[in-house]
Amino acid sequence: MTDKTILIKELATRINKLLDIPIINEQNEQAFFEFMLSFLLNVFLDELDKQLIK
């Protein structure tokens, strides 16, 4: 596992403990938060790369 993957899993677990989506089971909820964090982190890091290259 990469550091990025570990960070995403830990953050998603923390968010999952704080938020509860009643219509989704815990496993799917965890996967949803991991997906969203992965997406947001990739967008953020890509934007950061663009700014550093300039």
Secondary structure, 3 states (H helix, E strand, C coil): CCHHHHHHHHHHHHHHHHCCCCCCCHHHHHHHHHHHHHHHHHHHHHHHHHHHHC
